[in-house]
Amino acid sequence: MLRIAYSKLSTKVLGNLSNRSLEVISPAYQSGVLQHNPIVEVLTAKNKDYQDVVIKQTYSGLGDPVAQADMLRDKLFRNLRRMLQGMAAFGHSSKSKAAEALLTVFEETGDINNLSYADENMVIRTLIKRLDEPENMGHLSTAVVKDEYEALRLAQEAFEKVSAEQTDANSALRQKMSASSARRELELALRNVFSLVSAMKDVAGWGDLYHDLDELLKEARQSNRKPKKEVPEEGA
């Protein structure tokens, strides 16, 4: 009888057993005793689900790009503000007056220190909206910082883009079936195949398939065993 204690198999051993079982079964499914048998199709589908869930990451892997994009917009936000602060210190020139007007917008919008991504987004979005107003665009031109402002605006757009990609990717990953659910369904699919082959093992044409699968089960049991700790010899 083709049996194994599935609960004792590690995640990887179970996945390997399923993959190799399908390799052994494939010829019988294509033109042999299991030809076009639906239980093989079920096993194939459940194995794919299981492999996808096992190898998938819990999160999108976009955490670093999001953090880097955030650091860039933070840096540009602070650099632009410092430029304006330095410019405002130079008397009553048109450039210093434009810088003072722009700094007022920064002050009214708020700082970004120690804010969450979401709160920081609100601050910088509001700032950009205010700076895009005709009057403030004029001040940016007078202060000769339109290029620096454009760099900040593009950095904010880049952050929002990669942040949205991260949100979508994480949502898609969480919607996949859980690893425990995928495992249960794969175990059931394997049991059904093994049970059928076991029941038919004495019928002509089924014996070789039975013995090949039996060897795979033996290998799975062996692979799953943890190596015993060596006992040191006396006097060692």
C-alpha positions in Angstrom: 0.0 0.0 0.0 1.4 3.4 -1.0 1.2 5.3 2.3 3.2 8.0 4.1 2.8 10.2 7.1 2.3 13.5 5.3 2.2 15.5 8.5 5.8 14.4 9.2 7.1 15.6 5.8 8.8 19.0 5.7 7.5 21.5 3.2 10.3 20.9 0.8 10.2 17.1 1.0 6.4 17.2 0.3 6.9 19.5 -2.7 9.7 17.3 -4.0 7.6 14.1 -3.6 4.8 15.7 -5.5 7.0 16.9 -8.3 8.8 13.5 -8.7 5.5 11.6 -8.5 4.2 13.6 -11.4 7.3 12.8 -13.3 6.8 9.1 -12.7 3.1 9.3 -13.5 3.4 11.4 -16.6 4.1 8.5 -19.1 1.1 6.6 -17.7 -1.0 9.7 -18.0 0.1 10.3 -21.6 -0.5 6.9 -23.0 -0.6 4.3 -20.2 -2.9 3.0 -17.5 -3.7 6.5 -16.2 -4.3 8.0 -19.6 -6.1 11.3 -19.2 -7.2 10.3 -15.7 -8.8 13.3 -13.9 -7.1 12.6 -10.6 -3.7 13.2 -12.3 -5.0 16.5 -13.6 -6.1 17.4 -10.1 -2.7 16.5 -8.7 -1.0 18.6 -11.4 -3.1 21.6 -10.5 -2.7 21.3 -6.8 1.0 20.8 -7.1 1.3 24.0 -9.1 -0.7 25.9 -6.4 1.5 24.4 -3.7 4.8 25.2 -5.5 3.6 28.8 -6.1 2.6 29.3 -2.4 5.7 27.6 -1.0 8.2 29.7 -3.1 6.3 33.0 -3.0 7.4 35.7 -0.7 5.1 37.0 1.9 5.7 40.5 0.8 6.5 42.0 -2.6 10.2 42.7 -2.0 9.6 46.3 -2.9 10.4 47.6 0.6 13.9 48.7 -0.3 12.9 50.6 -3.5 10.1 52.4 -1.5 12.5 53.3 1.2 15.1 54.6 -1.3 12.4 56.7 -3.1 11.3 58.1 0.2 14.9 59.0 1.2 15.3 60.9 -2.1 12.2 63.0 -1.8 13.1 63.7 1.8 16.5 64.9 0.8 15.2 67.1 -2.0 12.5 68.6 0.3 15.1 69.6 2.9 17.6 70.8 0.3 15.1 73.1 -1.4 14.0 74.5 2.0 17.7 75.1 3.0 18.4 76.9 -0.3 15.4 79.2 0.3 16.5 79.8 3.9 20.0 80.7 2.8 18.6 83.0 0.1 16.1 84.7 2.4 19.0 85.8 4.6 20.4 88.2 1.9 18.7 91.5 2.5 15.7 92.7 0.6 16.5 91.6 -2.9 13.8 90.3 -5.2 15.3 86.8 -4.8 15.3 87.0 -1.0 11.7 88.2 -1.0 10.6 85.4 -3.3 12.5 82.9 -1.0 10.7 84.3 2.0 7.3 83.9 0.3 8.1 80.3 -0.6 9.3 79.6 3.0 6.0 80.7 4.2 4.4 78.1 2.1 6.7 75.5 3.5 5.9 76.6 7.1 2.1 76.6 6.5 2.3 73.1 4.9 4.3 71.6 7.7 7.5 69.5 8.2 8.0 65.9 7.3 10.2 64.8 10.3 9.1 61.5 11.9 6.0 61.2 9.7 4.6 58.0 8.3 4.7 57.5 4.5 1.0 58.3 4.3 1.3 61.5 6.4 4.4 62.6 4.6 2.6 62.1 1.3 -0.1 64.5 2.5 2.4 67.2 3.4 4.4 67.0 0.2 1.3 66.7 -2.0 -0.1 69.8 -0.3 3.2 71.6 -0.7 3.4 70.8 -4.4 -0.2 71.9 -5.0 0.6 75.2 -3.3 3.8 75.7 -5.2 2.1 75.0 -8.5 -0.1 78.1 -8.0 0.8 80.8 -10.5 1.9 83.3 -7.8 4.3 80.7 -6.2 5.5 79.6 -9.6 6.5 83.2 -10.1 8.4 83.2 -6.8 10.2 80.0 -7.9 11.3 81.6 -11.1 12.5 84.8 -9.3 14.4 82.7 -6.7 15.8 80.6 -9.6 14.9 77.3 -8.0 12.4 75.9 -10.5 14.8 73.1 -11.4 15.2 72.1 -7.8 11.4 72.2 -7.3 10.9 70.1 -10.4 13.3 67.5 -9.0 11.2 67.4 -5.8 8.0 67.0 -7.8 9.4 64.2 -9.9 10.8 62.4 -6.8 7.3 62.6 -5.2 5.8 61.1 -8.3 8.4 58.3 -8.3 7.7 57.5 -4.7 3.9 57.4 -5.2 4.4 55.1 -8.2 6.6 52.5 -6.5 4.5 52.7 -3.3 1.4 51.9 -5.3 3.2 49.0 -6.9 4.1 47.7 -3.5 0.6 48.0 -2.2 -0.8 46.2 -5.3 1.8 43.4 -5.1 1.3 42.8 -1.4 -2.4 42.7 -1.8 -2.1 40.1 -4.6 0.2 38.0 -2.5 -2.2 38.0 0.5 -5.0 37.0 -1.7 -3.3 33.8 -2.7 -4.4 30.7 -0.8 -2.6 30.1 2.5 0.3 27.6 2.6 -1.6 25.4 5.0 -4.6 25.2 2.7 -2.4 24.5 -0.3 -0.7 21.7 1.6 -3.9 20.0 2.6 -5.2 20.0 -0.9 -1.9 18.6 -2.3 -1.9 15.9 0.3 -5.4 14.9 -0.6 -4.5 14.8 -4.3 -1.5 12.6 -3.6 -3.5 10.3 -1.4 -6.1 9.8 -4.2 -3.4 8.9 -6.8 -1.6 6.6 -4.4 -4.8 4.9 -3.4 -5.8 4.2 -7.0 -2.4 2.9 -7.9 -2.4 0.7 -4.7 -5.8 -0.7 -5.5 -4.7 -1.6 -9.1 -1.2 -2.8 -8.4 -2.0 -6.5 -9.2 -3.7 -5.6 -12.5 -1.6 -6.0 -15.6 0.3 -2.8 -16.5 0.0 -1.2 -13.0 2.8 -3.0 -11.2 5.8 -1.0 -12.5 4.0 2.3 -11.7 3.3 1.0 -8.1 6.9 0.1 -7.5 8.3 3.3 -8.9 6.0 5.3 -6.6 6.8 3.1 -3.7 10.5 3.9 -4.2 9.7 7.7 -4.2 7.9 7.3 -0.8 10.9 5.5 0.6 13.2 8.3 -0.6 10.8 10.9 0.9 10.9 9.1 4.3 14.7 9.0 4.2 15.0 12.6 3.2 12.8 13.7 6.0 14.8 12.0 8.7 17.0 14.3 10.7 20.6 13.0 11.0 21.3 11.6 14.4 23.8 13.4 16.6 27.1 11.6 16.8 27.8 10.3 20.3 31.4 11.1 21.2 33.5 8.1 22.1 34.7 7.6 25.6 37.9 9.4 26.3 37.5 11.6 23.3 
